[in-house]
Amino acid sequence: MSSDRPREIYINQALCRPDHLWGAERELVLSAALIAITLICLAFKFWITIFAMIFWALVFTGLKMMAKADPIMSRIYLRHIRYRPYYPAHSTPFADTKKSFRGW
């Protein structure tokens, strides 16, 4: 049973989507929520509770806007920071060509 068509493999759409929670990157949303909840639980003061809620709203709004621009922006930024020493901003004939990237 050989056919002339290439074999098709079905890839579930959920496997290709970025890992988001409420429209923003999951790790960053949970980190911001942990900071806000810690402030609320440790302080037990009205003004700090209001500050934590405002902090959460502003950070979450910023994270949603960031995820809308690029769904995996934080990972790309961390990779950019990690590779920075190996990619100089300007080319020069005096560049150290013996440097090579070694994974973390």
C-alpha positions as CSV (number, residue, x, y, z in Angstrom):
1,M,0.0,0.0,0.0
2,S,2.3,2.8,-1.1
3,S,0.8,6.0,-2.2
4,D,2.4,9.0,-4.0
5,R,1.3,11.4,-1.2
6,P,3.8,12.2,1.6
7,R,2.8,10.9,5.1
8,E,0.9,13.5,7.1
9,I,1.5,13.9,10.8
10,Y,-1.1,15.7,12.9
11,I,0.3,18.1,15.5
12,N,-2.1,19.2,18.2
13,Q,-2.5,23.0,18.2
14,A,-2.1,23.2,21.9
15,L,1.5,21.9,21.6
16,C,2.5,24.9,19.4
17,R,1.0,27.6,21.5
18,P,3.0,29.6,24.0
19,D,2.3,28.9,27.7
20,H,0.1,31.8,28.7
21,L,-2.1,32.5,31.7
22,W,-4.9,35.1,31.2
23,G,-3.2,36.4,28.1
24,A,0.3,36.9,29.6
25,E,3.4,34.7,30.1
26,R,2.6,32.2,32.9
27,E,5.9,32.4,34.8
28,L,5.8,36.2,35.0
29,V,2.1,36.4,35.9
30,L,2.6,33.9,38.8
31,S,5.7,35.8,40.0
32,A,3.9,39.1,40.1
33,A,1.0,37.5,41.9
34,L,3.3,35.9,44.4
35,I,4.9,39.3,45.1
36,A,1.5,41.0,45.5
37,I,0.1,38.3,47.8
38,T,3.2,38.3,49.9
39,L,2.9,42.0,50.4
40,I,-0.8,41.6,51.4
41,C,-0.2,38.7,53.8
42,L,2.9,40.1,55.5
43,A,1.8,43.7,56.0
44,F,-1.9,43.5,57.0
45,K,-2.2,47.2,56.5
46,F,-4.8,48.9,54.3
47,W,-2.4,51.1,52.4
48,I,0.0,48.3,51.6
49,T,-2.9,46.2,50.4
50,I,-4.0,48.9,48.1
51,F,-0.5,49.3,46.8
52,A,-0.2,45.6,46.2
53,M,-3.5,45.6,44.2
54,I,-2.3,48.6,42.1
55,F,1.1,46.9,41.6
56,W,-0.7,43.7,40.4
57,A,-3.0,45.6,38.0
58,L,-0.1,47.6,36.5
59,V,2.3,44.7,36.1
60,F,-0.4,42.4,34.7
61,T,-1.5,45.1,32.2
62,G,2.2,45.5,31.1
63,L,2.6,41.8,30.8
64,K,-0.5,41.5,28.6
65,M,0.8,44.2,26.4
66,M,4.2,42.5,26.2
67,A,2.7,39.2,25.3
68,K,0.6,40.8,22.7
69,A,3.7,42.2,21.0
70,D,5.7,38.9,21.3
71,P,4.3,35.8,23.0
72,I,7.7,34.6,24.3
73,M,9.5,38.0,24.8
74,S,11.0,37.2,28.2
75,R,12.7,34.1,26.9
76,I,14.1,36.0,23.9
77,Y,15.3,38.8,26.1
78,L,17.1,36.3,28.5
79,R,18.7,34.6,25.5
80,H,19.8,38.1,24.2
81,I,21.4,38.9,27.6
82,R,23.1,35.5,27.7
83,Y,24.6,35.8,24.2
84,R,25.6,39.5,24.5
85,P,29.3,38.9,25.2
86,Y,29.7,36.8,22.1
87,Y,28.0,39.2,19.6
88,P,29.7,42.6,19.7
89,A,27.6,45.6,18.7
90,H,30.1,46.7,16.0
91,S,32.4,44.7,13.8
92,T,36.0,45.5,14.0
93,P,39.2,43.9,12.6
94,F,40.5,43.7,16.2
95,A,37.7,41.4,17.4
96,D,38.6,38.4,19.5
97,T,37.6,35.5,17.1
98,K,38.7,32.8,19.6
99,K,35.6,33.4,21.8
100,S,32.9,30.8,21.3
101,F,29.6,30.3,23.1
102,R,29.5,27.5,25.7
103,G,26.0,26.7,26.9
104,W,25.0,27.4,30.4
